[in-house]
Amino acid sequence: MTKAGQAASRGTSKVSFARRFANWRLHHRLARRDTLGRMGRHWVSTLLTVLVMGVVLSLPAALSMGVLTLDAALAEVDRGDSITVMTHDSVSLAQASKLSEELASLALVESVSLVSKEQALTELSQWLGLSPEVLASLGNPLPHSISLRLTSTQPEALQAVTDQLANNPFVADVLLDMEWLTRLQSIALFGERLLWAFVAIALLACLLIIGNTIRLAVENRRQEVLVTKLVGANNAYVIRPFLYTGFAYGAAGGLVALLIAYSVKYWLGGPIEALANSYQAPNFALRFPIPLALGLLLTAVVLGIVGAWVSARRQLKLIEPR
């Protein structure tokens, strides 16, 4: 082939690729315009589908706020990872201080706090509304106490530390509410599993909603699909408008879910804040962070596209020109 022919061939291939890319962009633009036009002409059914998707997706979103709030509440209270050691009455303050230093070297101990019997008497008098001198005149029956903050909340680890402390000759009693710890862990586990159950149900429901909507849309355009295939269009070309439809439903449903979730958050924010103030827990509030909101919106869009692709692909296989 001559140089002129090779140049002409390269020019033809470049024009052909540019033309194909321009046609591809044109078809995407027409598919988007056609999708929005059809959804606008059938705005009642579109609105109902979007509202149903939004309500379904808002259920796990609202429950996630409850789970995050519960985690914040559990963080504000004693989760059971602390142990209180009561010394014998005969143990002096110096001996109690030495004991606290020994306990601080244990493997699972994060921090140690020593409360002398005089400090305990002062705190008790403040709680009762009496002067320390009145209680001191009656004698101080309170022992020295050492509070241990541990690095683990596992019941087995806590029980092992408790047994080790009980064998110390200076220790009179070891206080650890294992039942309270078990209840807190059960509540947290129940909330997490309930959240994942709602997430699975919501995902399945959204896929069914999108799938059924796209199936009806394909059936309503059966003749148009047949004509398009007769002139040589493949399934990838025909399915494109339905993918945009699924994308639009998913994005709109996700926005509705966010609107409902934030409405619930602001509606319940006042009572939750009053409850937090009554318990002096300023960090206890309804939580719905921005990453979670963006994840909800992205999930809704992915569900719309996937549901539309699966349903339209299945229906298009059943529509073939004879």
C-alpha positions in Angstrom: 0.0 0.0 0.0 1.3 3.5 -0.9 1.9 6.1 1.8 -1.1 8.1 0.5 -3.3 5.0 0.9 -2.0 4.3 4.4 -2.6 7.9 5.4 -6.1 7.8 3.9 -6.8 4.5 5.8 -5.6 6.0 9.1 -7.7 9.1 8.5 -10.7 7.0 7.8 -10.2 4.9 11.0 -9.8 8.1 13.1 -13.0 9.6 11.6 -14.8 6.3 12.2 -13.8 6.2 15.8 -14.7 9.8 16.4 -18.1 9.3 14.7 -18.8 6.2 16.9 -17.9 8.1 20.0 -20.1 11.0 19.0 -23.0 8.6 18.3 -22.4 6.9 21.7 -22.6 10.3 23.5 -25.6 11.3 21.5 -27.5 8.1 22.4 -26.7 8.6 26.0 -28.0 12.1 25.9 -31.1 11.0 24.1 -31.6 8.1 26.6 -31.3 10.5 29.5 -33.8 12.9 27.9 -36.2 10.2 27.1 -36.0 8.8 30.6 -36.7 12.1 32.3 -39.5 12.8 29.8 -41.3 9.5 30.4 -40.9 9.8 34.2 -42.4 13.3 33.9 -45.3 12.2 31.8 -46.1 9.4 34.3 -45.3 11.5 37.4 -47.9 9.8 39.6 -46.5 6.3 39.3 -43.0 7.8 39.4 -43.7 9.6 42.6 -45.3 6.5 44.2 -42.3 4.3 43.3 -39.8 6.9 44.6 -41.7 7.3 47.8 -41.9 3.6 48.4 -38.1 3.3 47.9 -37.5 6.2 50.1 -39.6 4.8 53.0 -38.0 1.4 52.7 -34.5 2.8 52.7 -35.3 5.2 55.6 -36.1 2.3 57.9 -32.5 1.0 58.2 -31.2 4.6 58.2 -33.4 5.5 61.2 -32.4 2.3 62.9 -28.8 3.1 62.3 -29.3 6.4 64.2 -30.7 4.4 67.1 -27.8 2.0 67.1 -25.2 4.8 67.0 -27.1 6.6 69.8 -27.1 3.4 71.8 -23.4 3.0 71.4 -22.9 6.6 72.5 -25.1 6.0 75.5 -23.1 2.9 76.5 -19.9 4.8 76.1 -21.2 7.4 78.6 -21.9 4.8 81.3 -19.8 2.1 83.0 -19.6 -0.7 80.4 -18.4 -3.1 83.0 -14.7 -2.7 82.2 -13.9 -1.4 85.7 -13.3 -3.2 88.9 -13.5 -1.7 92.4 -11.1 -3.2 95.0 -12.0 -2.7 98.7 -9.2 -3.1 101.2 -9.4 -4.3 104.8 -10.0 -1.8 107.6 -6.5 -2.4 109.0 -4.8 -1.5 105.7 -3.1 1.9 106.0 -3.0 4.6 103.2 0.6 3.8 102.5 -0.2 0.2 102.1 -3.1 1.0 99.8 -0.9 3.2 97.7 1.7 0.5 97.3 -1.1 -2.0 96.4 -2.4 0.4 93.7 1.1 0.6 92.2 1.2 -3.2 92.1 -2.2 -3.5 90.5 -1.2 -0.9 87.8 1.4 -3.3 86.6 -1.1 -6.1 85.8 -1.5 -7.0 82.1 -5.1 -5.9 81.5 -5.1 -2.8 83.8 -5.2 0.5 81.8 -5.5 2.9 84.7 -5.7 2.9 88.5 -7.5 5.4 90.8 -7.0 5.3 94.6 -9.7 6.8 96.9 -8.8 7.0 100.5 -11.3 6.5 103.3 -11.2 10.2 104.1 -12.0 11.1 100.5 -14.8 8.5 100.4 -16.2 10.0 103.6 -16.1 13.5 102.1 -17.9 12.3 99.0 -20.5 10.5 101.1 -21.2 13.6 103.2 -21.7 15.7 100.1 -24.1 13.2 98.6 -26.1 13.1 101.9 -25.9 16.8 102.3 -24.2 16.6 105.7 -20.9 18.1 106.9 -17.9 15.8 107.0 -17.4 16.6 110.7 -20.8 15.1 111.6 -20.0 11.8 109.9 -16.4 11.8 111.2 -17.7 12.1 114.8 -19.6 8.9 114.2 -16.5 7.1 113.0 -15.4 6.3 109.5 -16.4 2.7 108.6 -15.4 3.2 104.9 -12.2 1.4 103.7 -9.7 2.5 101.1 -10.8 1.7 97.6 -9.0 1.3 94.3 -10.8 1.6 90.9 -9.2 -0.3 88.0 -10.0 0.5 84.4 -9.3 -2.5 82.2 -8.5 -2.8 78.5 -11.0 -5.6 77.9 -14.7 -6.1 78.5 -14.7 -9.8 77.9 -16.4 -11.6 80.9 -13.7 -14.3 80.9 -10.9 -11.8 81.2 -12.7 -9.8 83.9 -13.4 -12.9 85.9 -9.7 -13.9 85.7 -8.6 -10.5 87.0 -11.2 -10.7 89.7 -10.0 -14.1 90.9 -6.4 -12.8 90.9 -7.3 -9.8 93.0 -9.3 -11.8 95.5 -6.2 -13.8 96.5 -4.4 -10.6 97.6 -4.1 -10.5 101.5 -4.8 -6.7 101.5 -8.1 -7.1 99.5 -11.3 -7.5 101.4 -13.7 -7.5 98.5 -13.7 -7.1 94.7 -16.8 -5.5 93.1 -17.7 -6.4 89.5 -21.2 -6.5 88.2 -20.9 -9.2 85.5 -24.6 -9.3 85.0 -24.8 -5.6 84.1 -21.9 -6.1 81.7 -23.6 -9.1 80.0 -26.8 -7.1 79.6 -25.0 -4.2 78.0 -23.2 -6.5 75.5 -26.5 -8.3 74.7 -28.3 -5.0 74.0 -25.5 -3.8 71.7 -25.3 -7.1 69.9 -29.1 -7.2 69.5 -29.1 -3.7 68.0 -26.4 -4.5 65.5 -28.0 -7.7 64.3 -31.4 -6.0 64.1 -29.8 -3.3 62.0 -28.2 -5.8 59.6 -31.6 -7.6 59.3 -33.3 -4.4 58.3 -30.6 -3.6 55.9 -30.9 -7.0 54.2 -34.7 -6.6 54.0 -34.5 -3.1 52.6 -32.0 -4.1 49.9 -34.1 -7.0 48.8 -37.3 -4.9 48.8 -35.6 -2.1 46.7 -34.4 -4.7 44.2 -37.9 -6.1 43.9 -39.4 -2.7 43.5 -37.0 -1.6 40.8 -37.1 -5.0 39.1 -40.9 -5.0 38.8 -41.0 -1.3 37.7 -38.4 -1.9 34.9 -40.2 -5.1 33.9 -43.4 -3.2 33.4 -41.6 -0.5 31.5 -40.0 -3.0 29.1 -43.4 -4.7 28.5 -45.0 -1.3 27.8 -42.3 -0.7 25.2 -42.3 -4.2 23.6 -43.2 -3.0 20.1 -40.5 -0.3 20.3 -37.9 -2.8 21.4 -38.9 -5.2 18.6 -38.5 -2.5 16.0 -35.2 -1.4 17.4 -33.9 -4.9 17.3 -35.2 -5.5 13.8 -33.0 -2.6 12.5 -29.9 -4.2 14.1 -29.7 -2.8 17.6 -28.2 -5.2 20.2 -29.3 -5.6 23.8 -26.6 -3.2 25.2 -28.1 -0.5 23.0 -31.7 -1.2 24.0 -31.1 -1.6 27.7 -29.4 1.8 28.1 -32.6 3.8 28.7 -33.8 1.4 31.3 -30.5 1.7 33.2 -31.0 5.5 33.3 -34.5 4.8 34.6 -33.1 2.7 37.4 -30.4 5.3 38.1 -33.1 8.0 38.4 -35.3 5.9 40.6 -32.4 5.0 42.9 -31.1 8.6 43.2 -34.6 10.0 43.9 -35.4 7.2 46.4 -32.1 7.8 48.2 -32.8 11.6 48.5 -36.3 10.8 49.9 -34.7 8.4 52.4 -32.2 11.1 53.5 -35.0 13.6 53.8 -37.0 11.2 56.0 -34.0 10.3 58.1 -33.0 13.9 58.8 -36.6 14.8 59.6 -36.7 12.0 62.2 -33.3 13.2 63.5 -34.5 16.8 64.0 -37.9 15.7 65.3 -36.4 13.4 68.0 -33.4 15.7 68.6 -35.1 17.8 71.2 -36.3 15.0 73.5 -33.0 13.2 73.2 -31.1 16.4 74.1 -33.3 17.0 77.1 -32.8 13.4 78.2 -29.0 13.8 77.8 -29.0 17.0 79.9 -31.0 15.3 82.7 -28.3 12.6 82.9 -25.4 15.1 82.3 -24.3 13.3 79.2 -23.5 16.1 76.6 -22.1 13.6 74.1 -25.3 11.6 74.0 -27.2 12.7 70.9 -28.8 11.3 67.7 -26.0 10.6 65.2 -26.3 10.4 61.5 -22.9 11.3 60.1 -22.3 12.6 56.6 -20.4 9.4 55.4 -23.4 7.3 56.4 -25.7 9.6 54.4 -23.5 9.5 51.4 -23.3 5.7 51.7 -27.1 5.5 51.8 -27.4 7.6 48.6 -24.7 5.6 46.8 -26.4 2.3 47.9 -29.7 3.5 46.5 -28.2 4.4 43.2 -26.4 1.1 42.9 -29.6 -0.7 43.8 -31.4 1.2 41.1 -28.9 0.4 38.4 -28.4 -3.3 39.4 -32.1 -3.9 39.7 -32.8 -2.3 36.3 -30.0 -4.2 34.6 -31.1 -7.6 35.9 -34.8 -7.1 35.2 -34.3 -5.5 31.7 -31.7 -8.0 30.6 -34.1 -10.9 31.6 -37.0 -9.3 29.8 -35.1 -8.4 26.6 -34.1 -12.1 26.2 -37.8 -12.8 25.9 -38.4 -10.2 23.3 -36.8 -11.3 20.0 -38.0 -10.6 16.5 -39.3 -13.7 14.6 
